[in-house]
Amino acid sequence: MSKEALLDHLIGLGKFQKKGAVAPRVAQLAVSKGFYNLTPVQQGILEPFLSEKCAGSTDPNGNHTDCTKILSDEELLNAYEESMDNIPVCESCSSQEAFYALS
């Protein structure tokens, strides 16, 4: 997995649309030329998008579990790819959700 693959996925989800004109262009540049070929300033523009807090899980009674895990890189990309609603959750919360679904 690469930062480029994660950025490409985030572009597809529209995560850069509301972030001004610079971030989407820099993200596309990172995908085409490579994240590590960007300047430190350009990399800094994208860094906030490369990690995200897990959304947690909700039990059958509607109680939300607040997870503190920060997802990044391959784990974040996998969480997005496995999510049906484009809300990333960690493996532990995903397992809890699957358990609740079977209950």
N, C-alpha and C positions, 0 to 999 in steps of 0.2 A: 504494500500500500504506500501511496505517496501523498504528500500534501497536495500535489496536483490533482489526484483522483478525488480527494475530498473537496477541493475548491470547484472542480468540474461538477460534482454532484450538487454542491451548494448553489452554483449558478443555475443549474437545472431546476432547483426548488424555488428560485427567485429570491434567495436570501440577501442579495445585494441591491435589489431594486429600490429600496427606500433609503439607501445609505449615501445618496449623493452620486454625482457623476464619476468620481474618481475610483471608488472601490470596485465597481463592476469592471471597469477597464483594467485595473491592476490585477484583478482576479483572472480575467481572460488572458492577460499577458503572462501570468504565472503558469497557467495551464499550457499555453503554447511554447513558452521559452524555458519554463522550469522555475520553481519557487526560489531556489538558491541562486539563480541568475539575476534575480531582482536586486535592486539597491536596498540597503538597510531601511531606508525610509519607506519604500514600497512594501517590504516585508512587514514593517510595523503597521501599515494600513490593514494588512490581512490578518495579522496575529489574533485580533479579537474574535475572528470567525473560526479559528482553528481549534477552539475548545468551547464546550458548553456544559452547563450543569444538567445532570439527569433530571428528567421531569417527575420522577417518582412513580408510585403506583396507587391505585384506588381499590379498596376492598369492596366486596359485594354490598356492604352497608353504606357505601359512599364516603368512607373515611380515607382521606388522602395521606399517604406516607411521603414525607418530605425527605428525599434522598440528597445527600451532600456530595456525592461522587461527581467529579469533573471528568467529562469524556473528552478525549482528544485523539487526533490522528486516526489510526485504523479503527479504534474502538468507537469513535464518533461516526465514522463513515458506516460501519457495520450497524450501528444503532439506527441511523437514518434509513439504511437499506432494508432493515427488518421491520421498521415501523410502517403501519398502515396509514397513519395520519401525519407523518413527517414530524413527529414529536419524539426526539431521541430519549431512550431510557437505557440504563445500564443493564448488564446481563442479570444481575440479581433482581432488579425490579421487573424485568421482562419475565423472569421465571415466576415471580409472585403473580403477575397478571395472568400467566398461563395456568397457574394453579387455581386462581379464582375462577377462571373461565371453565375449568373442569368441575368445579364444586357445585 
